[in-house]
Amino acid sequence: MAHGGNFGLDEVPWFNGGLFDASHLLPLEQNALRLLREVAELDWSAIEPSILGTLFERGLDPAKRAQLGAHYTDPAAIQRLLNPVIFHPLHRAWEHDKTHINHLLDSAQHAKSAAAKRKHHAAATATLQAFLERLRAYRILDPACGSGNFLLLALKGLKDLEHQVLLEAEALGLGRYFPAVGPENVLGIELNPYAAELARVTVWIGEIQWMLAHGFSLAMNPILRPLHTIDQRDALLNDDGTEAPWPSADAIVGNPPFLGGSKKRGLLGDDYFHALERVYAGRVPGGADLVTYWFEKARAQLANGHAHAAGLVATQSIRAGANRKVLERIVQSGKIFEAWSDEPWVNEGAAVRVSLVGFGRMEDHADAQLNGQKVEHIYPDLTGSEAGGEDLTQKKLLAENANSAFKGPEKSGAFDIPGDLARQWLGLPNPNNRPNSDILKPWVNGKDIAGRLTDTWVIDFGVDTNEEDASLYEAPFQHILQHVKPQRQNSRDNGRQRYWWRFGRNGADFRGATKGLQRFLVTPRVAKHRYFVWLSSVVSSDSRLLVIAREDDTTFGILSSRIHQVWALANASRHGDGNEGGRPTYNAKSCFETYPFPNGLTPADTGQGTYTLESGAIVPHVAPEVSDHARAIAQAAHRLNTLRDNWLNPPNGPNASPKSTPATPNASSLNPDTKPTSNNAPSPTSTTNAPPGSKTPTKPSTTPSPPPTAGPTTPSPKPTSSPTSSPSTAAANRERGA
């Protein structure tokens, strides 16, 4: 098949297009030969070429599958990008040219002289030939082509359009033409050599099937010409560590590999990771997903005039965080004209979520479509609006919100122990005459506050305890010596190796901000429902919790309000996949530090001490003109928390025990005083020391707080009325068995 010829009485066509260049023989035994013969006797003429992609994925080395990020792409989803990026513009161009051709032919029909008739007819023919030449020269690049699914559908679509044009031209009397669009119209880049060759075969199978289905004969000698337009190489870096070039093309499409920023170094290797950081510095953040490099390179091709439009598939997390930076650059130099922000994607039965993004030059795309609906603009977070809508990607960090929200400490080792063991150690003596309660703390994560406490404690040596002092807490130190140190010795982080007895990330900022507080607010960083709960200051919070370093109920009420729920959801990225598109995230930078708190009640205003009302509500010292609002919100929020705790944890209920609820963790033995006070605050049990001239509420109030100065136009906060402001939506429903 590499050269054609005779095999016995049978003639073997010259088939080779590069597929049979190698002369190596496969070591097939009798059973394999029999199976091969049975397969060869089947009719493969109508095989769907994209099946080859599935076979390719299943044949990958499982150890490399995650690194390659290979995904099987379903045809219907591919068309959502190919149509707006390639085919809709070409169809519009043909309709325009066809209208012009009809006008010329009409003029020829009514011409008064033969010369004029020939002139108009020649102009119509020239218009047709120019469009056919445009199709013949049209190039589509997939710079991560895998086994060729995008290229296959792109080629078929281009050939279908050419066929339509030829039929309509013949009907207009402009003659018959032979198809000129073929495999040379599609370009590809693929790192895996097997996949690159498979992509070439996939494209050729598609070409042969199309030609036979439309009544055209096959080219012969060879049947498959070598397809040098699909390169087997890296699409991002050359062998010498410089940026890899891409060929010019009219359109760039594809489904590049996904690989989260936290996984890149481990799976790609240090050298490749550092080369990416160096080459793409200032263009792609180091912590961004691998897929974003394809978006940036496509943007650069557009900006340099080497492409007209692009349509790429990305992880749905491209809408937020470091990943979104590449979309922001795209919008700065061009336009996102088509996007599906959060779409289901099925790969080998696993549900994932993706974003489909089409972008191009501003002057080429007047209209935009988001999730199937026309919009005036599509913003980098893949939201859109009609004229006058808000672009939340332009939000700014607010100085008054700084240094108040923190990620909890990160253990990075087996510092956790069961509560029973911790309580045994609390009574043990130490050579330094210090109690183990100095470094033993109850520990809470997101699962604990959404459900029931697991009674987990941690050994926490703080920020600057040296090894010698740590060793004097004998039983806890021996535990981490045995369970933590061996793991830390293999860490690539020099600090974690050297200070192996401390948490991997100590959370010095969090510890400093919460020092002196009796309690603080926490919320899970990733959760389906956004809610805030109180933790005692003696509790150690997990890194998957976001800590708000405030102890007043006013801040609790504002954060639990509906307006803040809307803001947080609008600015959240998504974590994970599934039918609902992943769970919203909440982080300090995008959700908290950008939130427009009511005037006079910002974190900068509420950090000056507190006082406690007779109801138990804790109110911050704020300016007199907003003190009534502060107390009203605090009363309502305190009432919300009390009702929530009573409902979730009835005094005589089946779960009643010394262990606490999410709102009041089990720390009473270490910290019996649960009423927060401030060194500068009035008595925590009296309302007589409230700010002069202010009124003291005698019962809970739902008076709304002052409206924020910016942000969504939603009703003012009413903490007690928001169904999403407490864990009753999640934990309570679970308690009921909902």
KACOR-V252082 format. One record per backbone hydrogen bond with DSSP energy under -1.0 kcal/mol. CO is the residue of the C=O (numbers start at 1). NH is the residue of the N-H. If there is no record, write none. Layout:
<<CO/NH> <CO/NH>>
//
This chain:
<<1/15> <1/16> <5/12> <7/10> <10/7> <12/5> <13/15> <14/223> <18/21> <26/28> <29/33> <30/34> <31/35> <32/36> <33/37> <34/38> <35/39> <36/40> <37/41> <39/42> <44/47> <48/51> <49/52> <50/54> <51/55> <52/56> <53/57> <54/58> <55/59> <57/60> <61/64> <61/65> <64/68> <65/69> <74/78> <75/79> <78/81> <78/82> <79/83> <81/85> <82/86> <82/87> <83/88> <86/90> <87/91> <88/92> <89/93> <90/94> <91/95> <92/96> <93/97> <94/98> <95/99> <96/100> <97/101> <98/102> <99/103> <100/104> <101/105> <102/106> <103/107> <104/108> <105/109> <106/110> <108/111> <113/117> <114/118> <115/119> <116/120> <117/121> <118/122> <119/123> <120/124> <121/125> <122/126> <123/127> <124/128> <125/129> <126/130> <127/131> <128/132> <129/133> <130/134> <131/135> <132/136> <133/137> <139/250> <139/251> <140/187> <141/253> <142/189> <145/148> <148/152> <149/153> <150/154> <151/155> <152/156> <153/157> <154/158> <155/159> <156/160> <157/161> <158/162> <159/163> <160/164> <161/165> <162/166> <163/167> <164/168> <165/169> <166/170> <167/171> <168/172> <169/174> <170/173> <182/185> <183/186> <185/140> <187/142> <188/231> <189/145> <192/196> <193/197> <194/198> <195/199> <196/200> <197/201> <198/202> <199/203> <200/204> <201/205> <202/206> <203/207> <204/208> <205/209> <206/210> <207/211> <208/212> <209/213> <210/214> <211/216> <212/215> <229/188> <231/190> <236/244> <238/241> <242/238> <250/308> <250/309> <251/141> <252/311> <254/313> <259/290> <260/263> <260/264> <263/267> <264/268> <265/269> <269/273> <270/274> <271/275> <272/276> <273/277> <274/278> <275/279> <276/280> <280/283> <280/284> <285/288> <289/292> <290/293> <291/295> <292/296> <293/297> <294/298> <295/299> <296/300> <297/301> <298/302> <299/303> <300/304> <301/306> <302/305> <306/249> <308/361> <309/252> <310/359> <311/254> <312/357> <314/355> <315/318> <316/319> <317/320> <322/325> <323/326> <324/328> <325/329> <326/330> <327/331> <328/332> <329/333> <330/334> <335/360> <337/369> <338/358> <339/371> <340/356> <343/354> <345/352> <347/350> <350/347> <352/345> <353/316> <354/343> <355/314> <356/340> <357/312> <358/337> <358/338> <359/310> <360/335> <361/364> <362/365> <368/375> <369/339> <370/373> <373/370> <377/385> <379/382> <383/379> <385/376> <385/377> <386/389> <391/394> <392/395> <398/401> <399/402> <400/604> <404/549> <406/547> <410/505> <411/504> <413/415> <415/459> <417/457> <418/422> <419/423> <420/424> <421/425> <422/426> <425/428> <430/433> <435/438> <436/439> <436/440> <439/460> <441/458> <442/540> <444/542> <445/449> <446/450> <447/451> <455/419> <456/443> <457/417> <458/441> <466/470> <467/471> <470/473> <472/474> <473/477> <474/478> <475/479> <476/480> <477/481> <478/482> <479/483> <480/484> <480/485> <484/488> <485/489> <487/490> <488/491> <493/497> <494/498> <495/499> <499/502> <505/410> <507/511> <508/512> <509/513> <510/514> <514/517> <518/537> <520/535> <521/548> <522/533> <523/546> <525/586> <533/522> <535/520> <536/539> <540/444> <542/545> <544/525> <545/408> <546/523> <547/406> <548/521> <548/550> <552/556> <553/557> <554/558> <555/559> <556/560> <561/565> <562/566> <563/567> <564/568> <565/569> <566/570> <567/571> <573/585> <575/583> <578/581> <583/575> <584/527> <587/591> <587/592> <588/593> <592/595> <593/398> <595/597> <598/601> <602/606> <609/621> <611/619> <613/616> <617/613> <618/553> <619/611> <623/626> <626/630> <627/631> <628/632> <629/633> <630/634> <631/635> <632/636> <633/637> <634/638> <635/639> <636/640> <637/641> <638/642> <639/643> <640/644> <641/645> <642/646> <643/647> <644/648> <645/649> <650/653> <653/656> <665/667> <667/670> <667/671> <678/681> <683/686> <687/690> <691/694> <712/714> <718/721> <722/725> <726/729> <727/731> <727/732> <728/733> <730/734> <731/735> <732/736> <733/738>>
//
